[in-house]
Amino acid sequence: MDFTKTSVRFFFVLILTISSSNVNILAKPAIDQASYNCIGPCMRFYGNMKCYNDCISKHYDGGQCDSTRGGKFPQCCCYNYKN
């Protein structure tokens, strides 16, 4: 019985230690920040498809309007996937 209690305590301490760890081993960004470049603003009628096509013509893998960048208008940002 004492062995079972000790095993359960050890198990819970181990789980608590792992869950409180601040290291994200499995997390990695899908797009490398070095290959994420904004080429200009997305105007009202610009749209994601035009941005995507402009990025493809500049030899990127794709692109989209990013509302977190830029001021009044979102930026057309192109990206390359890292293999």
N, CA, C and O atoms as a CHARMM CRD file, in Angstrom:
* protein
*
  332
    1    1 MET  N      0.82300  -1.19600   0.00000 PROA 1      0.00000
    2    1 MET  CA     0.00000   0.00000   0.00000 PROA 1      0.00000
    3    1 MET  C      0.86300   1.25300   0.00000 PROA 1      0.00000
    4    1 MET  O      0.56600   2.22600  -0.69300 PROA 1      0.00000
    5    2 ASP  N      1.93700   1.21500   0.78800 PROA 2      0.00000
    6    2 ASP  CA     2.82800   2.36800   0.86200 PROA 2      0.00000
    7    2 ASP  C      3.52100   2.61700  -0.47900 PROA 2      0.00000
    8    2 ASP  O      3.74600   3.76000  -0.87500 PROA 2      0.00000
    9    3 PHE  N      3.85300   1.51900  -1.17100 PROA 3      0.00000
   10    3 PHE  CA     4.48000   1.64000  -2.48400 PROA 3      0.00000
   11    3 PHE  C      3.53100   2.30400  -3.47700 PROA 3      0.00000
   12    3 PHE  O      3.97200   3.11600  -4.29000 PROA 3      0.00000
   13    4 THR  N      2.25200   1.98400  -3.43100 PROA 4      0.00000
   14    4 THR  CA     1.25100   2.56800  -4.32500 PROA 4      0.00000
   15    4 THR  C      1.09000   4.05700  -4.06400 PROA 4      0.00000
   16    4 THR  O      1.02500   4.84100  -5.01100 PROA 4      0.00000
   17    5 LYS  N      1.02500   4.45900  -2.81800 PROA 5      0.00000
   18    5 LYS  CA     0.90700   5.88300  -2.48900 PROA 5      0.00000
   19    5 LYS  C      2.12400   6.65300  -2.97600 PROA 5      0.00000
   20    5 LYS  O      1.99300   7.74700  -3.52500 PROA 5      0.00000
   21    6 THR  N      3.29100   6.09000  -2.77800 PROA 6      0.00000
   22    6 THR  CA     4.52400   6.74700  -3.22900 PROA 6      0.00000
   23    6 THR  C      4.54800   6.86100  -4.74800 PROA 6      0.00000
   24    6 THR  O      4.94900   7.89100  -5.28900 PROA 6      0.00000
   25    7 SER  N      4.12500   5.82400  -5.42400 PROA 7      0.00000
   26    7 SER  CA     4.08500   5.84700  -6.88900 PROA 7      0.00000
   27    7 SER  C      3.10900   6.89800  -7.40200 PROA 7      0.00000
   28    7 SER  O      3.41500   7.62800  -8.34500 PROA 7      0.00000
   29    8 VAL  N      1.94500   6.97500  -6.78800 PROA 8      0.00000
   30    8 VAL  CA     0.93800   7.96000  -7.19500 PROA 8      0.00000
   31    8 VAL  C      1.44600   9.37200  -6.93900 PROA 8      0.00000
   32    8 VAL  O      1.27300  10.24500  -7.78900 PROA 8      0.00000
   33    9 ARG  N      2.05700   9.61500  -5.80800 PROA 9      0.00000
   34    9 ARG  CA     2.61400  10.93900  -5.50700 PROA 9      0.00000
   35    9 ARG  C      3.69300  11.31200  -6.51900 PROA 9      0.00000
   36    9 ARG  O      3.72300  12.43400  -7.02400 PROA 9      0.00000
   37   10 PHE  N      4.56900  10.36900  -6.80700 PROA 10     0.00000
   38   10 PHE  CA     5.62800  10.62900  -7.78000 PROA 10     0.00000
   39   10 PHE  C      5.03200  10.95900  -9.14500 PROA 10     0.00000
   40   10 PHE  O      5.49400  11.87300  -9.82800 PROA 10     0.00000
   41   11 PHE  N      4.00400  10.20700  -9.53600 PROA 11     0.00000
   42   11 PHE  CA     3.34100  10.44700 -10.80800 PROA 11     0.00000
   43   11 PHE  C      2.73500  11.85100 -10.86200 PROA 11     0.00000
   44   11 PHE  O      2.90200  12.54800 -11.86300 PROA 11     0.00000
   45   12 PHE  N      2.04300  12.27400  -9.81900 PROA 12     0.00000
   46   12 PHE  CA     1.43000  13.60100  -9.78900 PROA 12     0.00000
   47   12 PHE  C      2.47500  14.71200  -9.77300 PROA 12     0.00000
   48   12 PHE  O      2.29300  15.74300 -10.42100 PROA 12     0.00000
   49   13 VAL  N      3.55400  14.51400  -9.04500 PROA 13     0.00000
   50   13 VAL  CA     4.63600  15.50900  -9.04000 PROA 13     0.00000
   51   13 VAL  C      5.25500  15.60600 -10.42800 PROA 13     0.00000
   52   13 VAL  O      5.56600  16.70300 -10.89100 PROA 13     0.00000
   53   14 LEU  N      5.43300  14.48500 -11.08500 PROA 14     0.00000
   54   14 LEU  CA     5.97700  14.48100 -12.44200 PROA 14     0.00000
   55   14 LEU  C      5.04800  15.22000 -13.40500 PROA 14     0.00000
   56   14 LEU  O      5.51100  16.03700 -14.20000 PROA 14     0.00000
   57   15 ILE  N      3.76000  14.94800 -13.34600 PROA 15     0.00000
   58   15 ILE  CA     2.78300  15.62900 -14.20600 PROA 15     0.00000
   59   15 ILE  C      2.75800  17.12100 -13.91300 PROA 15     0.00000
   60   15 ILE  O      2.71600  17.92500 -14.84300 PROA 15     0.00000
   61   16 LEU  N      2.78300  17.50400 -12.66000 PROA 16     0.00000
   62   16 LEU  CA     2.79400  18.91500 -12.28800 PROA 16     0.00000
   63   16 LEU  C      4.04500  19.60900 -12.81100 PROA 16     0.00000
   64   16 LEU  O      3.96900  20.73400 -13.30500 PROA 16     0.00000
   65   17 THR  N      5.17400  18.96000 -12.70900 PROA 17     0.00000
   66   17 THR  CA     6.42900  19.53600 -13.20000 PROA 17     0.00000
   67   17 THR  C      6.39300  19.72300 -14.70900 PROA 17     0.00000
   68   17 THR  O      6.80200  20.76600 -15.22000 PROA 17     0.00000
   69   18 ILE  N      5.91200  18.72900 -15.41400 PROA 18     0.00000
   70   18 ILE  CA     5.84500  18.82000 -16.87500 PROA 18     0.00000
   71   18 ILE  C      4.84600  19.88800 -17.30500 PROA 18     0.00000
   72   18 ILE  O      5.13000  20.65500 -18.22600 PROA 18     0.00000
   73   19 SER  N      3.69200  19.95500 -16.66600 PROA 19     0.00000
   74   19 SER  CA     2.66800  20.91600 -17.07400 PROA 19     0.00000
   75   19 SER  C      3.04700  22.35300 -16.73800 PROA 19     0.00000
   76   19 SER  O      2.59100  23.28100 -17.40600 PROA 19     0.00000
   77   20 SER  N      3.86800  22.55000 -15.71900 PROA 20     0.00000
   78   20 SER  CA     4.26600  23.91300 -15.37100 PROA 20     0.00000
   79   20 SER  C      5.51400  24.35600 -16.11300 PROA 20     0.00000
   80   20 SER  O      5.95600  25.49600 -15.96400 PROA 20     0.00000
   81   21 SER  N      6.07700  23.47400 -16.90000 PROA 21     0.00000
   82   21 SER  CA     7.26000  23.82200 -17.68800 PROA 21     0.00000
   83   21 SER  C      6.87900  24.85900 -18.73400 PROA 21     0.00000
   84   21 SER  O      5.79200  24.79500 -19.30800 PROA 21     0.00000
   85   22 ASN  N      7.75300  25.79700 -18.97700 PROA 22     0.00000
   86   22 ASN  CA     7.47300  26.90400 -19.88500 PROA 22     0.00000
   87   22 ASN  C      8.09200  26.68300 -21.25900 PROA 22     0.00000
   88   22 ASN  O      8.19200  27.63000 -22.03800 PROA 22     0.00000
   89   23 VAL  N      8.49900  25.49500 -21.56900 PROA 23     0.00000
   90   23 VAL  CA     9.16100  25.20100 -22.83300 PROA 23     0.00000
   91   23 VAL  C      8.15600  24.56300 -23.78100 PROA 23     0.00000
   92   23 VAL  O      7.51800  23.56400 -23.44500 PROA 23     0.00000
   93   24 ASN  N      8.01900  25.14600 -24.96600 PROA 24     0.00000
   94   24 ASN  CA     7.14700  24.57700 -25.98700 PROA 24     0.00000
   95   24 ASN  C      8.00800  23.79300 -26.96300 PROA 24     0.00000
   96   24 ASN  O      8.53300  24.35800 -27.92200 PROA 24     0.00000
   97   25 ILE  N      8.15100  22.53600 -26.73400 PROA 25     0.00000
   98   25 ILE  CA     9.02700  21.71700 -27.56000 PROA 25     0.00000
   99   25 ILE  C      8.40100  21.45800 -28.92000 PROA 25     0.00000
  100   25 ILE  O      9.10500  21.45400 -29.93000 PROA 25     0.00000
  101   26 LEU  N      7.11300  21.24700 -28.96500 PROA 26     0.00000
  102   26 LEU  CA     6.45500  20.87400 -30.20300 PROA 26     0.00000
  103   26 LEU  C      6.02300  22.06200 -31.05400 PROA 26     0.00000
  104   26 LEU  O      5.64500  21.88400 -32.21200 PROA 26     0.00000
  105   27 ALA  N      6.07100  23.25400 -30.50700 PROA 27     0.00000
  106   27 ALA  CA     5.59400  24.42000 -31.24500 PROA 27     0.00000
  107   27 ALA  C      6.69300  24.98800 -32.12200 PROA 27     0.00000
  108   27 ALA  O      7.82200  25.18000 -31.66900 PROA 27     0.00000
  109   28 LYS  N      6.36200  25.25900 -33.38300 PROA 28     0.00000
  110   28 LYS  CA     7.27800  25.94700 -34.27600 PROA 28     0.00000
  111   28 LYS  C      6.44900  26.78400 -35.23700 PROA 28     0.00000
  112   28 LYS  O      5.33800  26.38800 -35.58800 PROA 28     0.00000
  113   29 PRO  N      6.95600  27.91700 -35.66700 PROA 29     0.00000
  114   29 PRO  CA     6.17600  28.76200 -36.56600 PROA 29     0.00000
  115   29 PRO  C      5.99800  28.10200 -37.92800 PROA 29     0.00000
  116   29 PRO  O      6.91000  27.44800 -38.43400 PROA 29     0.00000
  117   30 ALA  N      4.82600  28.27500 -38.51200 PROA 30     0.00000
  118   30 ALA  CA     4.55600  27.69300 -39.81800 PROA 30     0.00000
  119   30 ALA  C      5.28300  28.44600 -40.91500 PROA 30     0.00000
  120   30 ALA  O      5.69200  27.85400 -41.91400 PROA 30     0.00000
  121   31 ILE  N      5.44700  29.75100 -40.73300 PROA 31     0.00000
  122   31 ILE  CA     6.13400  30.58400 -41.71900 PROA 31     0.00000
  123   31 ILE  C      7.33000  31.22300 -41.04300 PROA 31     0.00000
  124   31 ILE  O      7.20300  31.85200 -39.99300 PROA 31     0.00000
  125   32 ASP  N      8.47800  31.05900 -41.64500 PROA 32     0.00000
  126   32 ASP  CA     9.69100  31.66200 -41.11300 PROA 32     0.00000
  127   32 ASP  C      9.58600  33.17500 -41.25700 PROA 32     0.00000
  128   32 ASP  O      9.28200  33.67300 -42.34000 PROA 32     0.00000
  129   33 GLN  N      9.83600  33.90900 -40.17600 PROA 33     0.00000
  130   33 GLN  CA     9.69800  35.36400 -40.19900 PROA 33     0.00000
  131   33 GLN  C     10.66300  36.01800 -41.18000 PROA 33     0.00000
  132   33 GLN  O     10.37700  37.10400 -41.68500 PROA 33     0.00000
  133   34 ALA  N     11.79400  35.38700 -41.46000 PROA 34     0.00000
  134   34 ALA  CA    12.75200  35.95800 -42.40600 PROA 34     0.00000
  135   34 ALA  C     12.20600  35.92000 -43.83100 PROA 34     0.00000
  136   34 ALA  O     12.65500  36.69600 -44.67500 PROA 34     0.00000
  137   35 SER  N     11.24600  35.03400 -44.12000 PROA 35     0.00000
  138   35 SER  CA    10.69800  34.92700 -45.46800 PROA 35     0.00000
  139   35 SER  C      9.29700  35.53600 -45.55900 PROA 35     0.00000
  140   35 SER  O      8.51300  35.15600 -46.42800 PROA 35     0.00000
  141   36 TYR  N      8.98200  36.46800 -44.67900 PROA 36     0.00000
  142   36 TYR  CA     7.67600  37.12300 -44.64500 PROA 36     0.00000
  143   36 TYR  C      7.90500  38.60800 -44.89600 PROA 36     0.00000
  144   36 TYR  O      8.26000  39.35000 -43.98000 PROA 36     0.00000
  145   37 ASN  N      7.70300  39.04000 -46.13900 PROA 37     0.00000
  146   37 ASN  CA     7.99900  40.41800 -46.52600 PROA 37     0.00000
  147   37 ASN  C      6.74400  41.10700 -47.03600 PROA 37     0.00000
  148   37 ASN  O      5.98400  40.53900 -47.82100 PROA 37     0.00000
  149   38 CYS  N      6.53400  42.33700 -46.58200 PROA 38     0.00000
  150   38 CYS  CA     5.40000  43.13300 -47.04700 PROA 38     0.00000
  151   38 CYS  C      5.85100  43.98100 -48.22900 PROA 38     0.00000
  152   38 CYS  O      6.88800  44.64200 -48.17300 PROA 38     0.00000
  153   39 ILE  N      5.05400  43.95300 -49.30900 PROA 39     0.00000
  154   39 ILE  CA     5.45500  44.64100 -50.53700 PROA 39     0.00000
  155   39 ILE  C      4.66700  45.91400 -50.79000 PROA 39     0.00000
  156   39 ILE  O      5.01300  46.66800 -51.70000 PROA 39     0.00000
  157   40 GLY  N      3.63000  46.17900 -50.02700 PROA 40     0.00000
  158   40 GLY  CA     2.85700  47.40100 -50.21600 PROA 40     0.00000
  159   40 GLY  C      1.49100  47.29100 -49.57000 PROA 40     0.00000
  160   40 GLY  O      1.12200  46.23600 -49.05300 PROA 40     0.00000
  161   41 PRO  N      0.73700  48.38900 -49.60100 PROA 41     0.00000
  162   41 PRO  CA    -0.58000  48.37000 -48.95500 PROA 41     0.00000
  163   41 PRO  C     -1.62600  47.63300 -49.78800 PROA 41     0.00000
  164   41 PRO  O     -1.54000  47.58600 -51.01500 PROA 41     0.00000
  165   42 CYS  N     -2.59700  47.06900 -49.11400 PROA 42     0.00000
  166   42 CYS  CA    -3.77400  46.48400 -49.76000 PROA 42     0.00000
  167   42 CYS  C     -4.85300  47.56700 -49.75300 PROA 42     0.00000
  168   42 CYS  O     -5.40800  47.89400 -48.70400 PROA 42     0.00000
  169   43 MET  N     -5.13600  48.10500 -50.90200 PROA 43     0.00000
  170   43 MET  CA    -6.17700  49.11600 -50.99100 PROA 43     0.00000
  171   43 MET  C     -7.54900  48.45300 -50.83500 PROA 43     0.00000
  172   43 MET  O     -7.64400  47.22700 -50.77100 PROA 43     0.00000
  173   44 ARG  N     -8.58500  49.24500 -50.77500 PROA 44     0.00000
  174   44 ARG  CA    -9.93700  48.73300 -50.52800 PROA 44     0.00000
  175   44 ARG  C    -10.32900  47.68100 -51.56300 PROA 44     0.00000
  176   44 ARG  O    -10.93500  46.67000 -51.20900 PROA 44     0.00000
  177   45 PHE  N     -9.99800  47.89900 -52.82100 PROA 45     0.00000
  178   45 PHE  CA   -10.38100  46.97000 -53.88000 PROA 45     0.00000
  179   45 PHE  C     -9.24100  46.03800 -54.26400 PROA 45     0.00000
  180   45 PHE  O     -9.33800  45.31900 -55.25800 PROA 45     0.00000
  181   46 TYR  N     -8.16600  46.04200 -53.48900 PROA 46     0.00000
  182   46 TYR  CA    -6.98900  45.22300 -53.78500 PROA 46     0.00000
  183   46 TYR  C     -7.29100  43.75900 -53.51100 PROA 46     0.00000
  184   46 TYR  O     -7.21700  42.92900 -54.41700 PROA 46     0.00000
  185   47 GLY  N     -7.62700  43.44200 -52.28900 PROA 47     0.00000
  186   47 GLY  CA    -8.06500  42.09700 -51.92200 PROA 47     0.00000
  187   47 GLY  C     -6.95600  41.06900 -51.81200 PROA 47     0.00000
  188   47 GLY  O     -5.84900  41.25600 -52.31800 PROA 47     0.00000
  189   48 ASN  N     -7.28000  39.98500 -51.14300 PROA 48     0.00000
  190   48 ASN  CA    -6.31300  38.92000 -50.92500 PROA 48     0.00000
  191   48 ASN  C     -5.87700  38.23400 -52.21200 PROA 48     0.00000
  192   48 ASN  O     -4.71000  37.86200 -52.33900 PROA 48     0.00000
  193   49 MET  N     -6.78700  38.05800 -53.17200 PROA 49     0.00000
  194   49 MET  CA    -6.42600  37.36100 -54.40600 PROA 49     0.00000
  195   49 MET  C     -5.41900  38.16200 -55.22100 PROA 49     0.00000
  196   49 MET  O     -4.47800  37.59000 -55.77200 PROA 49     0.00000
  197   50 LYS  N     -5.60200  39.47600 -55.30400 PROA 50     0.00000
  198   50 LYS  CA    -4.63600  40.31300 -56.03400 PROA 50     0.00000
  199   50 LYS  C     -3.29800  40.29600 -55.31600 PROA 50     0.00000
  200   50 LYS  O     -2.25400  40.20700 -55.96200 PROA 50     0.00000
  201   51 CYS  N     -3.31100  40.37800 -54.00100 PROA 51     0.00000
  202   51 CYS  CA    -2.08000  40.31600 -53.21800 PROA 51     0.00000
  203   51 CYS  C     -1.38300  38.97600 -53.45800 PROA 51     0.00000
  204   51 CYS  O     -0.17200  38.92700 -53.67300 PROA 51     0.00000
  205   52 TYR  N     -2.15000  37.90600 -53.41800 PROA 52     0.00000
  206   52 TYR  CA    -1.59900  36.56600 -53.64800 PROA 52     0.00000
  207   52 TYR  C     -0.95100  36.47900 -55.02800 PROA 52     0.00000
  208   52 TYR  O      0.16300  35.97300 -55.16300 PROA 52     0.00000
  209   53 ASN  N     -1.65000  36.97400 -56.05400 PROA 53     0.00000
  210   53 ASN  CA    -1.11200  36.92600 -57.41900 PROA 53     0.00000
  211   53 ASN  C      0.13200  37.79000 -57.56800 PROA 53     0.00000
  212   53 ASN  O      1.07000  37.40100 -58.26400 PROA 53     0.00000
  213   54 ASP  N      0.15700  38.95800 -56.92600 PROA 54     0.00000
  214   54 ASP  CA     1.35200  39.80700 -56.96600 PROA 54     0.00000
  215   54 ASP  C      2.54100  39.11000 -56.31200 PROA 54     0.00000
  216   54 ASP  O      3.66700  39.20700 -56.79900 PROA 54     0.00000
  217   55 CYS  N      2.29000  38.41900 -55.22600 PROA 55     0.00000
  218   55 CYS  CA     3.37400  37.69900 -54.54500 PROA 55     0.00000
  219   55 CYS  C      3.87800  36.53500 -55.39100 PROA 55     0.00000
  220   55 CYS  O      5.08000  36.27700 -55.44900 PROA 55     0.00000
  221   56 ILE  N      2.95700  35.83300 -56.04700 PROA 56     0.00000
  222   56 ILE  CA     3.35800  34.73300 -56.92800 PROA 56     0.00000
  223   56 ILE  C      4.21500  35.26800 -58.07100 PROA 56     0.00000
  224   56 ILE  O      5.20000  34.63600 -58.45100 PROA 56     0.00000
  225   57 SER  N      3.84800  36.43100 -58.62400 PROA 57     0.00000
  226   57 SER  CA     4.63300  37.00700 -59.72300 PROA 57     0.00000
  227   57 SER  C      6.01500  37.45900 -59.26800 PROA 57     0.00000
  228   57 SER  O      6.91600  37.61200 -60.09300 PROA 57     0.00000
  229   58 LYS  N      6.19300  37.67200 -57.97400 PROA 58     0.00000
  230   58 LYS  CA     7.50300  38.04000 -57.42100 PROA 58     0.00000
  231   58 LYS  C      8.23900  36.81200 -56.87800 PROA 58     0.00000
  232   58 LYS  O      9.19100  36.94600 -56.10900 PROA 58     0.00000
  233   59 HSD  N      7.79800  35.62100 -57.27800 PROA 59     0.00000
  234   59 HSD  CA     8.44000  34.34200 -56.94400 PROA 59     0.00000
  235   59 HSD  C      8.35500  33.98200 -55.46800 PROA 59     0.00000
  236   59 HSD  O      9.27300  33.36400 -54.92900 PROA 59     0.00000
  237   60 TYR  N      7.26500  34.35800 -54.80900 PROA 60     0.00000
  238   60 TYR  CA     6.97500  33.88700 -53.45600 PROA 60     0.00000
  239   60 TYR  C      6.00300  32.71800 -53.56200 PROA 60     0.00000
  240   60 TYR  O      5.41500  32.49100 -54.61900 PROA 60     0.00000
  241   61 ASP  N      5.83400  31.98300 -52.47700 PROA 61     0.00000
  242   61 ASP  CA     4.88500  30.86500 -52.45800 PROA 61     0.00000
  243   61 ASP  C      3.44300  31.33400 -52.31300 PROA 61     0.00000
  244   61 ASP  O      2.52100  30.60500 -52.68100 PROA 61     0.00000
  245   62 GLY  N      3.23300  32.52500 -51.79000 PROA 62     0.00000
  246   62 GLY  CA     1.88900  33.05500 -51.60900 PROA 62     0.00000
  247   62 GLY  C      1.92400  34.37000 -50.87200 PROA 62     0.00000
  248   62 GLY  O      2.99500  34.90500 -50.58800 PROA 62     0.00000
  249   63 GLY  N      0.74500  34.89400 -50.56100 PROA 63     0.00000
  250   63 GLY  CA     0.66100  36.15700 -49.84100 PROA 63     0.00000
  251   63 GLY  C     -0.76900  36.47800 -49.46700 PROA 63     0.00000
  252   63 GLY  O     -1.71500  35.88600 -49.98700 PROA 63     0.00000
  253   64 GLN  N     -0.91200  37.43000 -48.55100 PROA 64     0.00000
  254   64 GLN  CA    -2.24000  37.85800 -48.11600 PROA 64     0.00000
  255   64 GLN  C     -2.15000  39.23200 -47.49000 PROA 64     0.00000
  256   64 GLN  O     -1.06900  39.68600 -47.11600 PROA 64     0.00000
  257   65 CYS  N     -3.29100  39.89300 -47.37700 PROA 65     0.00000
  258   65 CYS  CA    -3.35700  41.19200 -46.72100 PROA 65     0.00000
  259   65 CYS  C     -3.28800  40.98100 -45.21200 PROA 65     0.00000
  260   65 CYS  O     -4.07100  40.22000 -44.64400 PROA 65     0.00000
  261   66 ASP  N     -2.35200  41.65800 -44.57800 PROA 66     0.00000
  262   66 ASP  CA    -2.12500  41.50700 -43.14000 PROA 66     0.00000
  263   66 ASP  C     -2.56800  42.78500 -42.44600 PROA 66     0.00000
  264   66 ASP  O     -1.91600  43.82200 -42.56700 PROA 66     0.00000
  265   67 SER  N     -3.68300  42.71000 -41.71500 PROA 67     0.00000
  266   67 SER  CA    -4.22600  43.90400 -41.05700 PROA 67     0.00000
  267   67 SER  C     -3.44500  44.29000 -39.80700 PROA 67     0.00000
  268   67 SER  O     -3.67200  45.36900 -39.26000 PROA 67     0.00000
  269   68 THR  N     -2.53500  43.44600 -39.34100 PROA 68     0.00000
  270   68 THR  CA    -1.72800  43.79300 -38.16800 PROA 68     0.00000
  271   68 THR  C     -0.52900  44.64900 -38.54400 PROA 68     0.00000
  272   68 THR  O      0.16400  45.17000 -37.67100 PROA 68     0.00000
  273   69 ARG  N     -0.28600  44.79300 -39.82600 PROA 69     0.00000
  274   69 ARG  CA     0.82600  45.63200 -40.28700 PROA 69     0.00000
  275   69 ARG  C      0.27300  46.78800 -41.09600 PROA 69     0.00000
  276   69 ARG  O     -0.75000  46.65700 -41.76700 PROA 69     0.00000
  277   70 GLY  N      0.93700  47.89000 -41.03100 PROA 70     0.00000
  278   70 GLY  CA     0.49900  49.06200 -41.76600 PROA 70     0.00000
  279   70 GLY  C     -0.38900  49.94700 -40.91900 PROA 70     0.00000
  280   70 GLY  O     -0.72800  49.61200 -39.78400 PROA 70     0.00000
  281   71 GLY  N     -0.75700  51.06700 -41.47900 PROA 71     0.00000
  282   71 GLY  CA    -1.57900  52.01900 -40.74800 PROA 71     0.00000
  283   71 GLY  C     -3.03600  51.90900 -41.13600 PROA 71     0.00000
  284   71 GLY  O     -3.75800  51.03200 -40.66100 PROA 71     0.00000
  285   72 LYS  N     -3.46700  52.82400 -42.02000 PROA 72     0.00000
  286   72 LYS  CA    -4.86900  52.87500 -42.42800 PROA 72     0.00000
  287   72 LYS  C     -5.25900  51.65100 -43.25700 PROA 72     0.00000
  288   72 LYS  O     -6.36700  51.13100 -43.12500 PROA 72     0.00000
  289   73 PHE  N     -4.35500  51.20500 -44.09900 PROA 73     0.00000
  290   73 PHE  CA    -4.61800  50.04500 -44.94600 PROA 73     0.00000
  291   73 PHE  C     -3.72300  48.88100 -44.52400 PROA 73     0.00000
  292   73 PHE  O     -2.57100  49.09200 -44.14500 PROA 73     0.00000
  293   74 PRO  N     -4.23900  47.66700 -44.58500 PROA 74     0.00000
  294   74 PRO  CA    -3.38100  46.51400 -44.29000 PROA 74     0.00000
  295   74 PRO  C     -2.30100  46.36900 -45.35800 PROA 74     0.00000
  296   74 PRO  O     -2.44100  46.89400 -46.46300 PROA 74     0.00000
  297   75 GLN  N     -1.24900  45.67400 -45.03500 PROA 75     0.00000
  298   75 GLN  CA    -0.13400  45.47500 -45.95400 PROA 75     0.00000
  299   75 GLN  C     -0.28300  44.14400 -46.69200 PROA 75     0.00000
  300   75 GLN  O     -0.76400  43.15700 -46.13400 PROA 75     0.00000
  301   76 CYS  N      0.14100  44.14000 -47.96100 PROA 76     0.00000
  302   76 CYS  CA     0.22200  42.90300 -48.72600 PROA 76     0.00000
  303   76 CYS  C      1.55300  42.25500 -48.37400 PROA 76     0.00000
  304   76 CYS  O      2.61200  42.76800 -48.73400 PROA 76     0.00000
  305   77 CYS  N      1.50100  41.13900 -47.67700 PROA 77     0.00000
  306   77 CYS  CA     2.71700  40.46900 -47.20800 PROA 77     0.00000
  307   77 CYS  C      2.85600  39.11900 -47.89700 PROA 77     0.00000
  308   77 CYS  O      1.91600  38.32500 -47.94200 PROA 77     0.00000
  309   78 CYS  N      4.04500  38.87700 -48.43000 PROA 78     0.00000
  310   78 CYS  CA     4.34700  37.64500 -49.15400 PROA 78     0.00000
  311   78 CYS  C      5.16900  36.71800 -48.26900 PROA 78     0.00000
  312   78 CYS  O      5.88300  37.16600 -47.37300 PROA 78     0.00000
  313   79 TYR  N      5.05800  35.44000 -48.53000 PROA 79     0.00000
  314   79 TYR  CA     5.78500  34.47000 -47.71500 PROA 79     0.00000
  315   79 TYR  C      6.29000  33.31800 -48.56800 PROA 79     0.00000
  316   79 TYR  O      5.76200  33.02800 -49.64100 PROA 79     0.00000
  317   80 ASN  N      7.32000  32.67600 -48.06000 PROA 80     0.00000
  318   80 ASN  CA     7.84700  31.42800 -48.60100 PROA 80     0.00000
  319   80 ASN  C      7.78900  30.38500 -47.50900 PROA 80     0.00000
  320   80 ASN  O      8.11400  30.66100 -46.35400 PROA 80     0.00000
  321   81 TYR  N      7.37700  29.19000 -47.87500 PROA 81     0.00000
  322   81 TYR  CA     7.39200  28.08600 -46.91800 PROA 81     0.00000
  323   81 TYR  C      8.80500  27.56100 -46.81000 PROA 81     0.00000
  324   81 TYR  O      9.53400  27.48900 -47.79900 PROA 81     0.00000
  325   82 LYS  N      9.18600  27.19600 -45.60000 PROA 82     0.00000
  326   82 LYS  CA    10.52100  26.65800 -45.37100 PROA 82     0.00000
  327   82 LYS  C     10.42700  25.14500 -45.35600 PROA 82     0.00000
  328   82 LYS  O      9.61800  24.57700 -44.62300 PROA 82     0.00000
  329   83 ASN  N     11.23900  24.49600 -46.15100 PROA 83     0.00000
  330   83 ASN  CA    11.23200  23.02500 -46.20100 PROA 83     0.00000
  331   83 ASN  C     12.15900  22.45200 -45.17800 PROA 83     0.00000
  332   83 ASN  O     12.28400  21.23200 -45.07200 PROA 83     0.00000
